[in-house]
Amino acid sequence: MPAARHPHLIERLPQVRGRLAAEAPIGPFTWFRVGGPAEVLFRPADEVDLASFLAALDPAVPVTVIGAGSNLIVRDRGVPGVVVRLARGFGAIAVEPDGVIAGAAALDVTVAETAAEAGLDGLAFLSGIPGSVGGAVAMNAGAYGNEVKDVLDWAEIVTRDGQRVRLDAVALAFAYRSARLPPGAIVTRARLRARPGDRATIAAEMARIRSAREATQPTRARTGGSTFKNPEDAKAWELIDAAGCRGLARGRAQVSEKHCNFLLNLGGATAADIEGLGEEVRRRVHAATGVTLEWEIRRIGIPAGGLTGVAP
């Protein structure tokens, strides 16, 4: 008797207007360019499509959202359940007299450039943050003395059960590299405050930020941005350097010589190489200083065999 056929998850999902793909590669979307597939990848057409899908989806099916993939490791055995990637339908940017409304898929640098072209000041710092607006809101991203919490009026989300909700900055309870979102919520749009300013002055500030990034960070490498959060009253890169980890390697992954809070894929690294290297850095920093570094990079999915001691 032939073995019973087990239907793939994609066959049990609600109908959508966007796109569903089974066993879809998602590692190539990330800046590290590593990792296994999504069991199902969902690219919703718009916010209504996303909300309808989540409302009809079996609550037992795990849902993971990814954005621009700049601050993300997809583990080698892939991500079970549904991976949501916001793209078309979520990238619009609308300019208002005192701010911008940006879709979650809009790149931070594009928002900064759009505001600058409109003569709106206060958002230039976004040009120094790799990634998209949704991720920036979810982690209260910051750079060069400013954070998203300093400029956010509201964010719109879709909850895990398909409700569409608008939250103000108070409700999001921003803290260092975090926001209090409902479990499973997906940011779809946000309004960021700005003020009228001089275009030339704003352009000069963005040029300064760009030069500072290129001088101090491995901007042209396969990296995931800042790897670890700064502990209170300390800088992660200084602790890493003091623990002797600058240039440390595992497989084809390496701690950047230029900025040692960045991990690099030198070409051919696996997700296990990169995450394992990060864990070794954490171990060495703790042994040398007593400080336990906390990951800033998100890590999703199932690790390859042999990776142990991985922090959540």
C-alpha positions as CSV (number, residue, x, y, z in Angstrom):
1,M,0.0,0.0,0.0
2,P,1.5,3.4,-0.9
3,A,2.3,5.7,1.9
4,A,-0.3,8.4,2.7
5,R,0.5,11.7,1.1
6,H,0.8,14.6,3.5
7,P,-0.3,17.9,1.9
8,H,2.1,20.7,1.9
9,L,1.2,23.7,4.1
10,I,0.6,25.8,1.0
11,E,-2.3,23.6,0.1
12,R,-4.0,24.5,3.4
13,L,-3.7,28.2,3.3
14,P,-6.4,30.9,2.7
15,Q,-6.6,32.3,-0.8
16,V,-4.9,35.6,-1.4
17,R,-4.5,38.3,-4.1
18,G,-0.8,38.5,-3.5
19,R,1.7,35.6,-4.1
20,L,2.3,32.4,-2.2
21,A,5.3,30.2,-2.9
22,A,6.3,26.9,-1.4
23,E,9.9,26.2,-0.2
24,A,10.9,29.6,-1.4
25,P,14.5,30.7,-1.0
26,I,14.7,33.7,1.4
27,G,18.4,33.8,2.3
28,P,19.1,35.8,-0.9
29,F,16.9,38.5,0.3
30,T,19.2,39.1,3.3
31,W,22.3,41.2,3.3
32,F,24.3,38.2,4.5
33,R,23.0,36.1,1.5
34,V,22.7,32.9,3.6
35,G,20.0,30.6,4.9
36,G,17.4,28.1,4.0
37,P,13.9,28.4,2.5
38,A,10.6,29.5,3.8
39,E,8.1,26.7,4.1
40,V,5.7,29.2,2.5
41,L,6.6,32.7,1.4
42,F,3.6,35.2,1.3
43,R,3.9,38.5,-0.5
44,P,0.6,40.3,0.1
45,A,-0.8,42.6,-2.4
46,D,-1.7,45.3,0.2
47,E,-2.8,45.8,3.8
48,V,-6.3,44.4,3.1
49,D,-4.8,41.2,1.6
50,L,-2.5,40.8,4.5
51,A,-5.3,41.3,7.1
52,S,-7.7,39.0,5.3
53,F,-5.1,36.3,5.1
54,L,-4.1,36.5,8.8
55,A,-7.8,36.5,9.9
56,A,-8.4,33.3,8.0
57,L,-5.1,31.6,8.9
58,D,-5.0,28.7,11.3
59,P,-3.7,30.2,14.6
60,A,-1.4,27.2,15.0
61,V,0.6,28.1,11.8
62,P,3.7,30.2,12.7
63,V,4.1,33.5,11.0
64,T,7.4,35.4,10.6
65,V,7.8,38.8,8.9
66,I,10.9,39.9,7.1
67,G,11.7,43.3,5.6
68,A,14.8,44.4,3.7
69,G,16.8,41.7,5.3
70,S,19.6,44.0,6.5
71,N,19.6,43.0,10.1
72,L,18.7,39.3,9.8
73,I,20.1,35.8,9.8
74,V,18.0,33.1,8.2
75,R,19.2,29.8,9.6
76,D,20.4,27.0,7.3
77,R,17.4,24.7,7.6
78,G,14.9,27.4,6.8
79,V,11.8,28.9,8.4
80,P,8.7,26.8,9.2
81,G,5.3,28.2,8.6
82,V,4.5,31.3,6.7
83,V,7.1,34.0,6.1
84,V,5.6,37.3,5.2
85,R,7.6,39.7,3.0
86,L,6.2,43.2,2.4
87,A,7.2,44.6,-0.9
88,R,4.9,46.1,-3.6
89,G,1.9,47.7,-2.0
90,F,3.8,48.7,1.1
91,G,6.5,51.0,-0.3
92,A,4.6,54.3,-0.9
93,I,5.9,57.5,0.7
94,A,3.6,60.6,1.0
95,V,5.0,64.0,1.9
96,E,3.0,66.3,4.2
97,P,3.9,69.8,5.4
98,D,5.3,68.6,8.7
99,G,6.2,65.0,8.0
100,V,6.0,61.9,5.8
101,I,3.8,58.8,5.8
102,A,5.8,55.8,4.7
103,G,4.9,52.2,4.0
104,A,6.7,49.5,5.9
105,A,8.6,48.4,2.9
106,A,10.0,51.8,2.1
107,L,13.8,51.9,2.7
108,D,14.9,54.2,5.5
109,V,17.4,55.9,3.2
110,T,14.6,56.5,0.6
111,V,12.5,58.2,3.3
112,A,15.4,60.4,4.3
113,E,16.1,61.3,0.7
114,T,12.4,62.0,0.0
115,A,12.1,64.3,3.1
116,A,15.3,66.1,2.1
117,E,14.1,66.8,-1.4
118,A,10.9,68.2,0.1
119,G,12.9,70.5,2.4
120,L,11.8,68.6,5.5
121,D,14.4,68.4,8.3
122,G,14.7,65.9,11.1
123,L,14.8,62.6,9.2
124,A,18.4,62.7,7.8
125,F,19.5,60.2,10.5
126,L,17.4,57.5,8.7
127,S,20.0,57.6,5.8
128,G,22.4,56.0,8.2
129,I,20.1,53.1,9.0
130,P,20.1,50.1,6.7
131,G,16.7,48.5,6.3
132,S,13.1,49.5,5.9
133,V,10.5,51.5,7.9
134,G,8.7,48.5,9.3
135,G,11.8,47.1,10.9
136,A,12.9,50.5,12.0
137,V,9.7,51.0,13.9
138,A,9.7,47.5,15.4
139,M,13.2,47.8,16.8
140,N,13.2,51.6,17.4
141,A,16.2,51.9,15.1
142,G,18.6,54.7,15.6
143,A,21.8,56.3,14.4
144,Y,23.8,59.5,14.8
145,G,22.0,60.7,18.0
146,N,18.4,60.0,16.9
147,E,16.0,57.2,17.2
148,V,12.6,56.4,15.6
149,K,10.9,57.2,18.9
150,D,12.0,60.8,18.5
151,V,10.0,61.3,15.3
152,L,7.2,58.8,15.2
153,D,3.6,60.0,15.4
154,W,1.9,56.7,14.8
155,A,2.3,53.3,13.2
156,E,-0.3,51.1,11.6
157,I,-0.2,47.4,12.3
158,V,-2.0,44.2,11.3
159,T,-2.3,41.9,14.3
160,R,-1.9,38.1,14.1
161,D,-5.7,37.7,14.0
162,G,-6.1,40.1,11.1
163,Q,-7.1,43.3,12.9
164,R,-5.9,46.6,11.5
165,V,-4.8,49.0,14.3
166,R,-3.2,52.4,14.6
167,L,-0.8,52.9,17.6
168,D,0.8,56.1,18.8
169,A,4.3,56.4,20.2
170,V,3.0,56.2,23.8
171,A,1.3,52.9,23.1
172,L,4.4,51.5,21.4
173,A,6.4,52.1,24.6
174,F,9.7,52.6,22.8
175,A,12.9,51.6,24.6
176,Y,16.5,51.0,23.4
177,R,16.2,49.0,20.2
178,S,12.7,47.8,21.0
179,A,9.0,48.7,20.7
180,R,6.0,47.0,22.4
181,L,4.1,45.5,19.6
182,P,1.3,43.0,20.1
183,P,2.6,39.4,19.6
184,G,2.8,38.6,16.0
185,A,1.8,42.1,14.8
186,I,3.2,43.4,11.5
187,V,3.9,47.1,11.0
188,T,2.4,48.2,7.7
189,R,2.8,52.1,7.7
190,A,4.1,54.9,9.9
191,R,4.0,58.6,10.1
192,L,7.2,60.4,10.9
193,R,7.4,64.0,12.0
194,A,9.6,66.5,10.4
195,R,9.9,70.3,10.1
196,P,10.6,72.7,7.3
197,G,14.3,73.2,6.7
198,D,17.0,74.4,4.3
199,R,17.6,71.8,1.5
200,A,21.3,72.6,1.3
201,T,21.8,72.1,5.1
202,I,19.8,68.9,5.1
203,A,21.8,67.6,2.1
204,A,25.1,68.5,3.8
205,E,24.0,66.5,6.9
206,M,23.1,63.5,4.9
207,A,26.5,63.7,3.1
208,R,28.2,63.8,6.5
209,I,26.3,60.7,7.7
210,R,27.2,58.9,4.4
211,S,30.9,59.8,4.8
212,A,30.9,58.7,8.4
213,R,29.4,55.4,7.6
214,E,31.8,54.7,4.8
215,A,34.8,55.7,6.9
216,T,33.9,53.5,9.9
217,Q,31.7,50.6,8.7
218,P,32.1,47.8,6.2
219,T,29.3,49.2,4.0
220,R,30.3,47.3,0.9
221,A,30.6,43.9,2.5
222,R,28.0,41.2,3.1
223,T,27.1,42.1,6.6
224,G,24.0,42.5,8.8
225,G,24.7,45.8,10.4
226,S,25.4,46.2,14.1
227,T,25.5,42.7,15.6
228,F,25.0,43.4,19.3
229,K,23.2,46.0,21.3
230,N,25.3,48.4,23.2
231,P,25.2,47.5,26.9
232,E,24.3,50.3,29.4
233,D,27.2,52.7,29.7
234,A,29.4,50.8,27.2
235,K,29.9,50.2,23.5
236,A,29.7,46.7,22.1
237,W,32.5,47.2,19.7
238,E,34.9,48.3,22.4
239,L,34.1,45.2,24.5
240,I,34.6,43.0,21.4
241,D,37.9,44.6,20.6
242,A,39.1,44.4,24.2
243,A,38.2,40.6,24.2
244,G,40.6,40.2,21.2
245,C,37.8,39.4,18.7
246,R,38.7,41.9,15.9
247,G,39.3,39.7,12.8
248,L,38.2,36.5,14.5
249,A,36.9,34.0,12.0
250,R,34.7,30.9,11.8
251,G,34.5,29.1,8.5
252,R,33.9,31.9,6.0
253,A,32.5,34.3,8.5
254,Q,34.6,36.9,10.1
255,V,34.4,39.8,12.7
256,S,35.1,42.9,10.7
257,E,38.6,44.4,11.0
258,K,37.1,47.9,10.3
259,H,34.3,47.8,12.9
260,C,34.2,44.8,15.1
261,N,30.5,45.0,16.0
262,F,29.9,43.8,12.4
263,L,30.1,40.2,11.2
264,L,31.0,39.5,7.6
265,N,30.2,36.8,5.1
266,L,33.5,36.6,3.2
267,G,31.8,34.4,0.6
268,G,30.6,30.9,1.1
269,A,29.7,31.3,4.8
270,T,26.7,29.4,6.2
271,A,24.2,30.9,8.6
272,A,25.7,28.5,11.2
273,D,29.2,30.0,10.6
274,I,27.9,33.5,11.1
275,E,25.7,32.8,14.1
276,G,28.3,30.5,15.7
277,L,30.9,33.2,15.3
278,G,28.6,35.7,17.1
279,E,28.1,33.2,19.9
280,E,31.9,32.8,20.2
281,V,32.2,36.6,20.4
282,R,29.6,36.7,23.2
283,R,31.5,33.9,25.1
284,R,34.8,35.7,24.8
285,V,33.4,39.1,25.8
286,H,31.7,37.6,28.8
287,A,34.8,35.7,29.9
288,A,36.9,38.9,29.5
289,T,34.5,41.5,30.9
290,G,31.6,39.8,32.7
291,V,29.2,41.5,30.2
292,T,26.7,39.4,28.2
293,L,26.2,40.9,24.9
294,E,22.6,40.8,23.5
295,W,22.0,40.1,19.9
296,E,20.7,43.1,17.8
297,I,20.5,41.0,14.6
298,R,17.3,38.9,14.4
299,R,17.9,35.2,13.8
300,I,15.0,33.1,12.5
301,G,14.4,29.5,11.5
302,I,16.0,26.2,12.4
303,P,19.7,25.9,12.9
304,A,21.8,23.3,11.1
305,G,23.0,20.5,13.3
306,G,25.9,21.1,15.6
307,L,25.2,24.7,16.6
308,T,24.8,24.7,20.4
309,G,24.6,27.3,23.1
310,V,22.6,29.7,20.8
311,A,20.9,32.5,22.7
312,P,17.2,33.1,21.9
